[in-house]
Amino acid sequence: MLRVVSLTLVILAAGLFSAAADPHAEDLTLCRDRQAETQARASACDNLLKTDKLGGKDKAIALSVRGNTLINKRDYDRAIETLSIAVDLDPDYVIALNLRGLAYERKGQDDLAMADYNLALQKRPAYGVPYNNRGVIYARRGALQSALDDFSLSIKYTPKFLLGWTNRARARTLMKDFDGAIADFAEAEKIDPAAPQIASNRCITYGMMGKFDQAFADCNGLIERQPKNVYAINNRADVSMMKGDLDAALKDYNTAIQINPNNIRAHSGRGQIYERRKDLAQARADYRAAAYSLTKFDEPDVARARAVAQERLAALTLQAPAGAIGRRVALVIGNGAYKNVHALPNPPRDSKLIAGVLRDVGFQTVISVSDLTRDKFFDALKAFAEEAEKADWAVVYYAGHGFEIGGVNYLVPVDARLAADKDAETQAVALEQVIAAVGAARKMRLVVLDACRDNPFAPAMQRTLSLKLVDKGFSNIEPGAGFMVVYAAKHGETAMDGDGSANSPFATALAREIKQPRVEIRKLFDIIRDDVWAATKHGQQPFTYGSPPGREDFYFVAGK
């Protein structure tokens, strides 16, 4: 996997405190120490910032350490704000520039990232890390020679930088310089022979060389040590595809999806197998699961897999059959009987209400289900996507627990166990998978989420350095053209369940307004927003993202 890295912050000697006289001297020494344990250093820097006595370079150091922590938590907006202050304090502090570039890159703002990387290198041409980070952007864009040149400069100036060697090996592999790639992996082994990205990525290199025994030896050895390493499992599947062993590849892609049902690479690869076997319905289903993204940043290997899925999905999309105009289908889910956190009494009741209203206004198919486990949730989405392929409208309404973790919005099955924030990707259902299900429809693609409740797992959930945990609601999103996603409460806020016997304020307003004739869908959800805002005495404000196709009006009830 091509990866970016944030530079371990350097020691700067300048400061405002005297080690002998100031009570914060120990924190200052620790904050400056690039060899210090990460969490201890971050705490020391935060302690100093709270005193509001730092200035100049020392404050820039402390802010950069805080910015690095925010990047690791995927809180990119706050990281950029923090690092910008550091750059203002010390415009020549290239570490802050590099870190801000990384935050911009993770937000999907590659041009701003490039500007920061370039400025850092202009100020310090022998600074190795920005070359690596800039090379990753080039690789994601397909500019492999530029990526190779930057990785080489990163290695030149930082010879012990493991990711510089493995990233250059990956670029050389894609350029079919296999001997150079194998040599780079050998140099990486001198730095850290146990680094998993060496065997995992070298597996692909050997596969592309046709040396399948060596390829499988690398992947198998790593998977034996790390049986749930989905990246390595996908790589082994890719090598089986190269060898022409579709059965082995399919087995591995299935394993990857079982571990992480939201995995883009596995769905894209499995779609290619089904397409080769002429099972086009299943191929389209997998391509849809891989094609849609609500985030702007993909690692290069994920970006390539998603691009393949998007291209093949477009090629395999069915044309509207004669006489199918106006067919509308819906999937209505109410998850309330949670097994590992507190139950929600209202979602099954709300979903029953909405399902009945959709049938009343003429939806030909309404699939209404409650209390779905993870496996049943994905089964329901798959079955619904097959219905949506034959429809002009596809609507999903979901009531239950839902929240955002690490920049990804998740809906929560009733059997989910989230001991740590990182468990979300394997235990919960990413919103992208719901988007994929409605994406099969030809015209109206609508997802309605009455789910912005407090994260019930938060009190006991372990928080890792690599993920930001949001306690309330969903994050804002940017769905693709032709999609509407409606939140019952604005991002970062929570929705009300009702008083325990009545329906939720949002479900009540939705059920009432859907029945009104000749209200175009964009205006309909504006009215629902106002109704809920008033009914909750300004305690809850629904929010709509995206829009349906612009050349046509859409009505739940057309009227006369």
C-alpha positions in Angstrom: 0.0 0.0 0.0 1.4 3.4 -0.9 1.1 5.5 2.2 1.9 9.0 3.5 3.5 9.7 6.7 3.7 12.7 9.0 7.3 13.6 10.1 8.3 13.1 13.7 8.6 16.6 14.9 12.2 17.9 15.4 13.7 19.4 18.4 14.1 23.2 18.4 16.3 24.7 21.1 14.7 28.1 21.3 12.1 28.7 24.0 10.7 31.0 26.6 11.2 28.9 29.7 14.3 28.4 31.7 14.7 24.7 32.7 16.0 25.7 36.1 13.5 28.3 37.0 10.2 27.4 35.4 7.7 24.8 36.7 6.8 23.8 33.2 10.4 23.1 32.2 9.9 19.4 32.2 6.9 19.7 29.9 8.9 22.0 27.6 11.8 19.5 27.4 9.4 16.6 26.6 7.5 18.7 24.1 10.7 19.4 22.2 11.9 15.8 22.3 11.2 14.0 19.0 12.2 10.7 20.6 9.6 11.0 23.4 6.6 8.6 23.5 3.9 10.0 21.3 1.1 10.4 23.9 3.4 11.7 26.6 4.8 14.3 24.2 1.3 15.4 23.1 0.2 15.8 26.7 3.3 17.9 27.5 2.7 20.1 24.5 -1.0 20.5 25.4 -0.1 21.4 29.0 2.2 24.2 27.7 -0.4 25.5 25.4 -2.9 25.8 28.2 -0.6 28.1 30.1 -0.8 30.6 27.2 2.8 31.5 27.9 4.5 30.0 24.9 5.5 32.0 21.9 7.6 31.9 18.8 9.2 28.6 17.8 8.3 26.8 20.9 4.6 27.5 20.4 4.9 26.5 16.8 6.4 23.2 17.9 3.6 22.6 20.4 0.9 23.4 17.9 2.5 21.1 15.3 2.5 18.2 17.8 -1.2 19.0 18.5 -1.9 19.2 14.7 -0.2 15.8 14.2 -2.4 14.3 16.9 -5.5 15.8 15.2 -4.4 14.3 11.8 -4.1 10.9 13.5 -7.6 11.3 14.8 -8.8 12.3 11.3 -10.0 15.7 12.5 -8.5 17.5 9.5 -10.3 20.8 9.8 -9.0 21.4 13.3 -5.6 20.1 12.3 -5.4 22.6 9.4 -6.5 25.5 11.7 -3.9 24.5 14.3 -1.1 24.1 11.9 -1.9 27.3 10.1 -1.3 29.2 13.4 2.0 27.4 13.7 3.0 28.5 10.2 2.0 32.1 11.0 4.2 32.0 14.1 7.1 30.5 12.2 6.8 30.7 8.4 10.1 28.7 8.0 8.9 25.8 10.2 8.7 23.2 7.4 7.4 20.5 9.7 4.2 22.4 10.2 3.9 23.0 6.4 4.4 19.3 5.7 1.8 18.3 8.3 -0.7 20.8 7.0 -0.1 19.5 3.5 -0.9 16.0 4.9 -4.1 17.2 6.5 -5.2 18.9 3.2 -4.4 15.7 1.3 -6.5 13.6 3.6 -9.4 16.0 3.0 -9.0 15.4 -0.7 -7.6 18.8 -1.4 -4.5 17.7 -3.3 -3.7 21.0 -4.8 -3.5 22.7 -1.4 -1.4 19.8 -0.2 1.0 20.1 -3.1 1.4 23.8 -2.4 2.4 23.1 1.2 4.7 20.2 0.2 6.4 22.4 -2.5 6.8 25.3 -0.1 8.3 23.1 2.6 10.8 21.7 0.0 11.6 25.2 -1.3 12.6 26.2 2.2 14.4 22.9 2.9 15.3 21.0 -0.2 16.9 18.2 1.7 13.7 17.4 3.7 12.8 13.8 2.8 9.3 13.3 4.0 7.4 15.9 1.8 9.0 14.2 -1.3 7.4 10.9 -0.2 4.0 12.6 0.5 4.1 14.4 -2.8 5.0 11.2 -4.5 1.9 9.5 -3.1 -0.3 12.2 -4.8 1.5 11.6 -8.1 1.0 7.9 -7.7 -2.7 8.3 -7.0 -3.0 10.5 -10.2 -1.2 7.9 -12.3 1.9 10.0 -12.8 4.3 7.2 -12.0 7.5 8.7 -13.2 7.0 11.8 -11.1 6.1 9.6 -8.1 9.2 7.5 -8.7 11.4 10.6 -8.8 10.0 11.9 -5.5 10.3 8.6 -3.8 14.0 8.5 -4.9 14.6 11.9 -3.4 12.9 10.9 -0.2 15.2 8.0 0.1 18.2 10.1 -0.8 17.6 12.5 2.0 16.1 10.1 4.5 17.9 6.7 3.8 16.3 5.0 6.8 12.8 5.9 5.9 11.0 2.6 5.4 8.0 3.9 3.5 10.2 5.7 1.0 11.7 2.3 0.0 8.4 0.4 0.0 6.6 3.2 -1.9 9.3 3.3 -4.5 9.1 -0.5 -4.8 5.3 -0.2 -5.5 5.8 2.5 -8.1 8.5 0.4 -9.8 6.2 -2.6 -9.8 3.5 -0.6 -11.5 6.1 0.6 -14.1 7.2 -3.1 -14.5 10.7 -2.4 -13.2 10.5 -5.6 -11.2 14.2 -6.1 -10.5 14.3 -2.5 -9.1 11.3 -3.2 -7.0 12.7 -6.4 -5.5 16.0 -4.5 -4.7 14.0 -1.8 -2.9 12.1 -4.4 -0.8 15.5 -5.9 0.1 16.7 -2.5 1.3 13.5 -2.1 3.3 14.1 -5.4 5.0 17.4 -4.1 6.3 15.5 -1.3 8.1 12.7 -3.5 9.5 12.6 -7.2 8.3 9.3 -7.7 10.1 7.4 -4.8 8.5 4.2 -6.3 7.1 4.0 -4.0 4.0 7.2 -5.6 2.6 5.8 -9.1 2.2 2.3 -7.9 1.4 3.4 -5.6 -1.5 6.3 -7.9 -2.7 3.6 -10.6 -3.1 2.1 -8.4 -5.9 5.5 -7.7 -7.5 6.3 -11.4 -7.7 2.8 -12.1 -9.0 3.2 -9.6 -11.8 6.6 -11.2 -12.6 4.8 -14.6 -12.9 6.8 -16.0 -10.0 3.7 -17.3 -8.2 5.5 -19.6 -5.7 7.4 -16.6 -4.3 4.3 -14.5 -4.4 2.2 -16.9 -2.4 5.0 -17.5 0.0 5.1 -13.8 0.9 1.3 -13.4 1.2 0.7 -16.8 2.9 3.4 -16.1 5.5 1.9 -12.8 6.4 -1.6 -14.1 6.5 -0.5 -16.9 8.8 0.8 -14.3 11.2 -2.1 -11.9 10.7 -5.2 -14.0 9.6 -7.4 -10.9 9.4 -5.0 -8.7 7.4 -7.5 -7.8 4.7 -4.9 -5.9 2.6 -2.8 -9.1 2.4 -5.8 -11.2 1.7 -6.8 -8.9 -1.2 -3.3 -9.0 -2.5 -3.3 -12.8 -2.5 -6.6 -12.7 -4.3 -5.1 -10.4 -6.9 -2.2 -12.8 -7.5 -4.6 -15.7 -7.9 -6.4 -13.6 -10.6 -3.0 -13.0 -12.3 -2.5 -16.8 -12.3 -6.0 -17.4 -13.6 -7.2 -19.3 -10.5 -10.6 -17.6 -10.2 -11.8 -20.0 -7.6 -8.9 -19.2 -5.2 -9.3 -15.5 -5.9 -13.1 -15.7 -5.2 -12.4 -17.5 -1.9 -10.1 -14.8 -0.8 -12.3 -11.9 -1.9 -15.2 -13.6 0.0 -13.0 -13.9 3.1 -12.1 -10.2 2.9 -15.7 -9.2 2.6 -16.7 -11.4 5.5 -14.1 -9.7 7.6 -15.0 -6.2 6.3 -18.2 -6.1 4.3 -17.4 -2.5 3.3 -14.1 -3.3 1.6 -13.8 -1.6 -1.7 -10.9 -3.6 -3.2 -12.6 -7.0 -2.5 -15.9 -5.9 -4.0 -14.2 -4.6 -7.1 -12.1 -7.7 -7.5 -15.1 -10.0 -6.9 -17.1 -8.1 -9.4 -14.5 -8.8 -12.1 -14.7 -12.5 -11.4 -18.5 -12.5 -11.6 -18.3 -10.5 -14.8 -15.9 -13.0 -16.4 -18.3 -15.8 -15.4 -21.3 -13.9 -17.0 -23.1 -13.4 -13.7 -23.7 -9.8 -14.5 -26.3 -9.1 -11.8 -23.8 -10.1 -9.1 -21.0 -8.2 -10.9 -23.1 -5.1 -10.9 -23.9 -5.5 -7.2 -20.2 -5.7 -6.3 -19.3 -2.9 -8.6 -22.0 -0.7 -6.9 -20.6 -1.6 -3.5 -17.2 -0.4 -4.6 -18.1 2.5 -6.8 -19.8 5.1 -4.5 -17.8 7.2 -2.2 -18.8 9.9 0.3 -15.2 10.8 1.1 -12.7 12.6 -1.0 -9.6 10.6 -0.1 -8.7 7.1 -1.2 -5.3 5.3 -0.8 -3.9 4.8 -4.3 -4.7 1.0 -4.4 -8.3 1.7 -3.3 -8.6 4.6 -5.8 -7.6 2.2 -8.6 -10.1 -0.4 -7.5 -12.9 2.1 -7.2 -12.1 3.5 -10.7 -12.3 0.0 -12.2 -15.7 -0.6 -10.4 -17.0 2.7 -11.7 -16.0 2.0 -15.3 -17.4 -1.5 -15.3 -20.6 -0.5 -13.6 -21.2 2.1 -16.3 -20.6 -0.5 -19.0 -23.0 -3.0 -17.4 -25.8 -0.7 -16.4 -29.1 -1.9 -17.7 -31.2 0.3 -19.9 -34.8 1.0 -18.9 -37.0 -1.8 -20.2 -40.2 -0.7 -22.0 -43.2 -0.1 -19.8 -41.1 0.2 -16.6 -41.4 4.0 -16.3 -42.7 5.1 -12.9 -41.9 1.9 -10.9 -41.0 2.8 -7.3 -39.5 0.6 -4.6 -38.5 1.1 -1.0 -36.5 -0.6 1.8 -37.7 0.4 5.3 -35.5 -0.7 8.3 -36.3 -0.2 11.9 -33.5 -1.4 14.3 -34.4 -1.3 17.9 -33.7 -4.6 19.7 -30.0 -4.0 20.2 -28.2 -6.8 22.0 -25.1 -5.0 23.4 -26.3 -1.5 24.0 -29.6 0.0 25.1 -32.6 -0.8 23.0 -34.6 1.8 21.0 -38.4 1.3 21.3 -39.4 3.7 18.4 -37.5 2.6 15.3 -39.6 -0.5 14.6 -42.8 1.6 15.1 -41.5 4.4 12.9 -40.5 2.1 10.1 -43.9 0.4 10.2 -45.5 3.9 9.9 -43.3 4.9 6.9 -43.7 1.5 5.1 -47.5 1.9 5.3 -47.4 5.4 3.9 -45.2 4.4 1.0 -47.6 1.6 0.1 -50.5 4.0 0.4 -48.9 6.5 -2.1 -48.4 3.7 -4.7 -44.9 2.2 -4.2 -45.1 -1.1 -6.0 -42.6 -2.9 -3.7 -41.9 -2.0 -0.1 -39.6 -4.3 1.8 -40.1 -3.7 5.5 -37.7 -5.3 8.0 -36.8 -4.8 11.6 -33.9 -5.7 14.0 -31.3 -6.7 11.4 -28.1 -8.4 12.4 -25.0 -7.5 10.3 -25.4 -10.4 7.9 -29.2 -9.8 7.6 -28.5 -6.1 7.0 -26.3 -6.8 4.0 -28.7 -9.5 2.7 -31.5 -6.9 2.8 -29.4 -4.4 0.9 -28.4 -6.9 -1.7 -32.0 -8.0 -2.3 -33.2 -4.4 -2.4 -30.5 -3.5 -5.0 -31.9 -6.2 -7.3 -35.4 -4.6 -7.0 -33.9 -1.1 -7.5 -32.3 -2.2 -10.8 -35.9 -2.6 -12.2 -37.2 0.7 -10.8 -37.1 4.4 -11.5 -37.3 5.3 -7.8 -35.3 3.6 -5.0 -35.9 4.8 -1.4 -34.3 3.6 1.8 -35.6 4.7 5.2 -33.5 3.7 8.2 -34.3 4.2 11.9 -31.9 3.0 14.6 -28.5 3.8 16.0 -26.1 5.5 13.7 -23.0 7.7 14.0 -19.7 8.8 12.4 -16.3 7.3 13.2 -13.1 8.3 11.5 -14.9 10.3 8.8 -17.2 7.5 7.8 -20.9 7.3 8.6 -22.2 4.0 9.9 -25.6 2.4 10.5 -25.6 -0.1 13.3 -26.9 -3.7 13.2 -28.5 -5.0 16.4 -25.7 -7.5 17.0 -22.8 -5.0 16.7 -20.0 -5.1 19.2 -17.8 -2.1 19.2 -15.2 -2.5 21.9 -12.9 -0.1 20.0 -13.7 2.6 17.4 -11.8 0.7 14.8 -14.3 -2.1 15.0 -16.9 0.0 13.2 -15.7 -0.9 9.7 -16.2 -4.6 10.4 -19.2 -4.5 12.7 -21.4 -1.8 11.2 -22.7 -0.9 7.8 -21.1 2.1 6.0 -23.5 4.6 4.5 -21.8 4.1 1.2 -23.3 0.6 1.0 -26.8 2.0 1.4 -26.0 4.6 -1.3 -24.9 1.6 -3.5 -28.2 -0.1 -3.0 -30.3 2.8 -4.2 -27.7 3.6 -6.9 -29.2 0.8 -9.0 -32.4 2.9 -9.7 -32.6 4.9 -12.9 -33.9 8.3 -11.6 -34.7 9.0 -8.0 -32.2 7.7 -5.4 -33.1 8.7 -1.9 -31.8 7.6 1.5 -33.6 8.9 4.6 -31.8 8.4 8.0 -33.8 8.9 11.2 -30.7 7.8 13.0 -28.7 10.7 14.4 -28.8 9.5 18.0 -26.1 9.5 20.7 -23.4 6.9 20.0 -24.4 4.2 22.6 -21.0 2.6 22.5 -19.1 5.8 23.3 -18.8 5.4 27.1 -17.0 2.0 26.9 -15.4 2.3 23.5 -11.7 2.3 23.3 -10.4 5.3 21.4 -7.4 4.7 19.2 -4.9 7.2 17.9 -5.8 6.5 14.3 -9.5 7.3 14.5 -11.7 10.3 15.5 -14.7 9.2 17.5 -17.8 11.3 17.2 -20.3 11.0 20.1 -23.2 12.6 18.3 -24.8 12.2 14.9 -23.4 11.9 11.5 -20.8 14.0 9.6 -21.7 16.1 6.6 -21.3 14.4 3.3 -21.3 15.1 -0.5 -23.2 12.4 -2.3 -22.7 12.1 -6.1 -25.0 13.6 -8.7 -28.5 12.2 -8.7 -28.6 11.2 -5.0 -30.5 12.7 -2.0 -29.5 11.8 1.5 -31.7 13.3 4.3 -30.7 13.3 7.9 -33.3 13.6 10.6 -31.0 16.0 12.4 -28.2 18.2 11.1 -24.7 16.7 11.1 -23.2 16.5 14.6 -26.6 16.7 16.3 -29.0 14.1 17.6 -32.6 13.2 16.7 -35.4 12.7 19.2 -37.1 9.4 19.5 -40.5 10.6 20.7 -42.0 10.1 24.1 -41.9 6.3 24.1 -45.4 5.7 22.7 -45.6 8.2 19.8 -43.6 8.2 16.7 -40.4 10.3 16.4 -41.0 13.9 15.4 -39.2 13.3 12.1 -41.1 10.1 11.2 -44.4 11.9 12.1 -43.7 14.8 9.8 -42.4 12.6 7.0 -45.5 10.4 7.1 -47.8 13.4 7.0 -46.1 15.4 4.3 -45.5 12.5 1.9 -49.2 12.2 1.4 -49.6 15.8 0.2 -50.3 16.0 -3.6 -48.1 18.0 -6.0 -45.3 18.8 -3.6 -42.0 18.4 -5.4 -39.5 16.4 -3.4 -37.0 19.2 -2.8 -39.7 21.4 -1.3 -41.2 18.4 0.5 -38.1 18.0 2.6 -37.8 21.7 3.2 -41.4 21.6 4.7 -40.4 18.6 6.8 -37.4 20.4 8.1 -39.6 23.4 9.1 -42.2 21.1 10.7 -39.6 19.2 12.8 -37.9 22.4 13.8 -41.2 23.8 15.1 -42.4 20.6 16.7 -39.1 20.2 18.7 -39.0 23.8 19.7 -35.8 24.3 17.7 -34.2 21.2 19.2 -33.9 19.3 16.0 -33.3 20.4 12.4 -33.3 17.9 9.6 -30.8 18.4 6.8 -30.6 17.4 3.1 -27.5 16.6 1.1 -27.3 16.2 -2.7 -30.3 16.5 -5.0 -32.1 14.4 -7.6 -31.6 14.9 -11.4 -32.3 18.6 -12.2 -34.3 18.2 -15.4 -37.3 16.5 -13.9 -39.7 17.1 -11.0 -40.4 14.3 -8.5 -43.6 13.8 -6.5 -44.6 11.2 -4.0 -48.2 12.0 -4.9 -48.5 13.6 -8.3 -52.1 14.7 -7.9 -54.2 16.1 -10.7 
